[in-house]
Amino acid sequence: MKRFFTAMTTAVLLTACGASVSYIGKSYPAVDAIDLWFDWKDVPCDYTTMGHIDASPGFMGTVEDAQAAIEQRAREVGADAVVFEGIRRDVSDPVYKTTEESKEGIDGSITRTSTTRKEQTISHTLMATFIKYKR
């Protein structure tokens, strides 16, 4: 039983730090190395666009995890290069949570306290394009 819980904990931690990746485009045979570009004007030669990808860090993940996931997928689908196009920051609508507490004093009086807390989720999505060089 202890082995089961250890395995489950490890699985949860590994998936928590992963990235959620969405790719639409063409695939070619896998490659071992890719070029990384952060501006379209830096691409040194003619190319065709293979497809577009975005990646969001998983729970407790980082934008660097999302970048690594994009690079891995680029190698898997045979891209020659990845052009990173930016990071989109998404902020959820605020959710207000109110908690109330009542305390009875020594003299029988009741004091009520109400606390409202605003919660918002901020997430980041790394966007990129896969390209294939014209040879």
Secondary structure as the mmCIF struct_conf table of DSSP 4:
data_model
#
loop_
_struct_conf.conf_type_id
_struct_conf.id
_struct_conf.beg_label_comp_id
_struct_conf.beg_label_asym_id
_struct_conf.beg_label_seq_id
_struct_conf.end_label_comp_id
_struct_conf.end_label_asym_id
_struct_conf.end_label_seq_id
HELX_RH_AL_P HELX_RH_AL_P1 LYS A 2 ALA A 16
TURN_TY1_P TURN_TY1_P1 CYS A 17 CYS A 17
BEND BEND1 GLY A 18 GLY A 18
STRN STRN1 ALA A 19 GLY A 25
BEND BEND2 PRO A 29 PRO A 29
BEND BEND3 ASP A 32 ASP A 32
STRN STRN2 ASP A 35 TRP A 37
BEND BEND4 PHE A 38 ASP A 39
HELX_RH_3T_P HELX_RH_3T_P1 TRP A 40 ASP A 42
BEND BEND5 CYS A 45 CYS A 45
STRN STRN3 TYR A 47 PRO A 57
TURN_TY1_P TURN_TY1_P2 PHE A 59 MET A 60
HELX_RH_AL_P HELX_RH_AL_P2 VAL A 63 GLU A 76
TURN_TY1_P TURN_TY1_P3 VAL A 77 GLY A 78
BEND BEND6 ASP A 80 ASP A 80
STRN STRN4 ALA A 81 VAL A 91
HELX_LH_PP_P HELX_LH_PP_P1 SER A 92 PRO A 94
STRN STRN5 VAL A 95 GLU A 104
TURN_TY1_P TURN_TY1_P4 ILE A 106 ASP A 107
BEND BEND7 GLY A 108 GLY A 108
STRN STRN6 ILE A 110 GLU A 119
STRN STRN7 ILE A 122 TYR A 133
#
